[in-house]
Amino acid sequence: MKIKKLTILSILTVALFTGCDKKEEINENIVAPTAKVAQETTKKSQLPTFHLTTTTGKPITIEVTKKNWVFKEYPNKVILLNFFATWCPPCKAEIPHLNNLQTKYNNDFQVISILVEQDKPNSEANKFIKDNKIIYPITNSKENFKLANAVGGVSSIPAMFMFNKQGFVVQNYVGAVHEEVLESDIKKAMKH
């Protein structure tokens, strides 16, 4: 009986602290490597601006400049872009940790979750938010996939990208991350 419990515990640990592979809900044609984005940007000779919409209809504008990323609605904050799906167990497991960090560092830190499921109705996304008591914004639009492309592609979730207050990427993560690790990186990012 002990061996059975240990086996189940080991499987759960691996599932929680690794990422979910892409499912058909993540559009593989839009989520592409950075080199492709750079080539397309060079052709257009204009850097992208992303107009995301939260599940409650609020806009989030992210502008990519030659020097950095600008999060219009969240100036002078450390930003954690969190790419996730509602069907992903590690994505669900990290929600309480992200809520804790959002509450603890609210003045200097902002989680923005980017839903990477095709055609997920906002009604379903909002039920997920309510059921999981999520306190940070979640975007749900086709622009989400373009943003995933711009950060270099998202092939496994959860995937997170941390930006310091100046809009530079200072850390990226694939799979579930311990709250203590995120908190340490947030503190470092607030100093730079």
C-alpha positions as CSV (number, residue, x, y, z in Angstrom):
1,M,0.0,0.0,0.0
2,K,2.9,2.4,0.8
3,I,4.5,1.8,-2.6
4,K,1.2,2.6,-4.3
5,K,0.9,5.9,-2.4
6,L,4.5,6.8,-3.2
7,T,4.0,6.0,-6.9
8,I,0.9,8.2,-7.0
9,L,2.6,11.0,-5.1
10,S,5.6,10.8,-7.5
11,I,3.4,11.1,-10.6
12,L,1.5,14.1,-9.1
13,T,4.8,15.8,-8.3
14,V,6.1,15.4,-11.8
15,A,2.8,16.6,-13.2
16,L,2.6,19.7,-11.0
17,F,6.2,20.8,-11.5
18,T,6.5,20.3,-15.2
19,G,4.6,22.0,-18.0
20,C,1.8,20.8,-20.1
21,D,2.6,20.2,-23.7
22,K,0.7,22.0,-26.4
23,K,-2.8,20.7,-27.2
24,E,-4.8,21.5,-30.2
25,E,-6.2,24.5,-28.3
26,I,-2.8,26.3,-28.8
27,N,-2.5,27.4,-32.4
28,E,0.9,26.1,-33.6
29,N,0.9,28.3,-36.7
30,I,0.7,31.5,-34.6
31,V,3.1,30.5,-31.8
32,A,6.4,30.7,-33.7
33,P,10.1,31.3,-32.9
34,T,11.5,34.8,-32.3
35,A,13.5,34.8,-35.5
36,K,10.3,34.7,-37.6
37,V,8.9,37.7,-35.6
38,A,12.1,39.6,-36.2
39,Q,12.0,39.0,-39.9
40,E,8.3,40.0,-40.1
41,T,9.0,43.1,-38.0
42,T,11.9,44.1,-40.3
43,K,9.7,43.7,-43.4
44,K,7.1,45.9,-41.9
45,S,9.7,48.2,-40.4
46,Q,7.3,48.8,-37.5
47,L,7.5,47.2,-34.0
48,P,4.3,45.6,-32.8
49,T,1.7,47.0,-30.4
50,F,-0.6,44.4,-28.8
51,H,-4.2,45.4,-27.9
52,L,-5.3,42.7,-25.5
53,T,-8.7,42.5,-23.9
54,T,-9.4,41.0,-20.5
55,T,-12.3,38.6,-19.9
56,T,-14.2,41.6,-18.4
57,G,-13.6,43.8,-21.4
58,K,-10.8,46.0,-20.1
59,P,-7.9,46.9,-22.5
60,I,-4.3,46.0,-21.9
61,T,-1.9,47.6,-24.3
62,I,1.7,46.3,-24.7
63,E,4.0,48.2,-27.0
64,V,7.3,46.8,-28.2
65,T,9.9,49.5,-28.7
66,K,13.5,49.2,-30.0
67,K,14.7,49.4,-26.4
68,N,12.0,47.6,-24.2
69,W,8.4,46.6,-23.7
70,V,5.9,49.2,-22.4
71,F,2.9,48.0,-20.5
72,K,0.6,51.1,-20.9
73,E,-1.9,50.3,-18.1
74,Y,0.9,49.3,-15.6
75,P,3.7,51.8,-15.7
76,N,6.6,51.4,-13.4
77,K,5.7,47.9,-12.4
78,V,7.4,44.5,-12.6
79,I,5.2,42.5,-15.0
80,L,4.8,38.7,-15.1
81,L,3.2,37.6,-18.3
82,N,1.7,34.2,-17.5
83,F,0.7,32.0,-20.6
84,F,-1.7,29.3,-19.5
85,A,-4.7,27.2,-20.3
86,T,-7.7,26.2,-18.1
87,W,-7.1,22.5,-18.8
88,C,-3.5,22.5,-17.6
89,P,-3.0,21.1,-14.1
90,P,0.3,22.9,-13.4
91,C,-1.3,26.2,-14.5
92,K,-4.1,25.6,-12.0
93,A,-1.6,24.7,-9.3
94,E,0.3,28.0,-9.5
95,I,-2.8,30.2,-9.2
96,P,-2.7,30.5,-5.4
97,H,1.0,31.4,-5.5
98,L,0.4,34.1,-8.2
99,N,-2.6,35.5,-6.1
100,N,-0.3,35.6,-3.0
101,L,2.5,37.5,-4.9
102,Q,0.0,39.9,-6.5
103,T,-1.4,40.7,-3.1
104,K,2.0,41.0,-1.4
105,Y,3.6,43.2,-4.1
106,N,0.5,44.9,-5.5
107,N,2.1,48.4,-5.6
108,D,5.2,47.3,-7.6
109,F,4.1,44.1,-9.4
110,Q,1.4,42.9,-11.8
111,V,0.5,39.5,-13.1
112,I,-1.1,39.5,-16.5
113,S,-2.4,36.0,-17.5
114,I,-2.6,35.2,-21.2
115,L,-5.1,32.5,-22.1
116,V,-3.9,30.4,-25.0
117,E,-7.0,28.4,-25.8
118,Q,-8.7,29.0,-29.2
119,D,-12.2,30.4,-29.1
120,K,-12.7,30.0,-25.3
121,P,-15.9,32.0,-24.5
122,N,-15.4,34.7,-21.8
123,S,-18.3,33.2,-19.9
124,E,-16.3,30.0,-19.4
125,A,-13.1,31.9,-18.7
126,N,-14.9,34.1,-16.1
127,K,-16.3,31.0,-14.4
128,F,-12.8,29.6,-14.2
129,I,-11.6,32.9,-12.7
130,K,-14.4,32.8,-10.1
131,D,-13.9,29.1,-9.2
132,N,-10.2,29.7,-8.7
133,K,-10.5,33.1,-7.0
134,I,-8.1,34.7,-9.4
135,I,-7.4,38.3,-8.5
136,Y,-5.2,39.4,-11.5
137,P,-6.4,40.1,-15.1
138,I,-6.7,37.4,-17.7
139,T,-6.7,38.3,-21.4
140,N,-8.7,36.3,-23.9
141,S,-8.4,37.4,-27.5
142,K,-6.7,36.5,-30.8
143,E,-3.9,39.0,-29.9
144,N,-2.9,36.5,-27.2
145,F,-1.4,34.3,-29.8
146,K,0.4,37.1,-31.5
147,L,1.9,38.1,-28.1
148,A,3.0,34.5,-27.6
149,N,4.8,34.7,-30.9
150,A,6.5,37.9,-30.0
151,V,8.0,36.5,-26.8
152,G,9.7,33.8,-28.8
153,G,6.9,31.2,-29.0
154,V,5.2,29.2,-26.3
155,S,5.5,25.5,-26.8
156,S,4.8,24.3,-23.2
157,I,2.6,25.9,-20.5
158,P,2.6,27.4,-18.0
159,A,5.2,29.7,-19.5
160,M,6.0,33.0,-17.8
161,F,8.1,36.0,-18.7
162,M,9.1,38.5,-16.1
163,F,9.9,42.1,-17.1
164,N,11.5,44.7,-14.8
165,K,10.1,48.2,-14.2
166,Q,12.1,49.4,-17.3
167,G,10.4,46.8,-19.5
168,F,13.3,44.4,-20.0
169,V,12.8,40.6,-19.8
170,V,14.8,39.6,-16.7
171,Q,13.5,36.0,-16.4
172,N,11.5,33.3,-18.1
173,Y,10.1,30.1,-16.8
174,V,8.6,27.0,-18.3
175,G,6.4,24.8,-16.1
176,A,5.2,25.5,-12.6
177,V,7.6,27.5,-10.5
178,H,7.8,27.6,-6.7
179,E,6.4,30.8,-5.1
180,E,9.7,31.5,-3.3
181,V,11.6,31.5,-6.6
182,L,9.2,33.9,-8.2
183,E,9.3,36.1,-5.1
184,S,13.1,36.3,-5.1
185,D,13.0,37.2,-8.8
186,I,10.4,39.9,-8.2
187,K,12.5,41.5,-5.5
188,K,15.5,41.5,-7.9
189,A,13.5,43.0,-10.7
190,M,12.1,45.8,-8.5
191,K,15.7,46.9,-7.8
192,H,16.7,47.1,-11.5
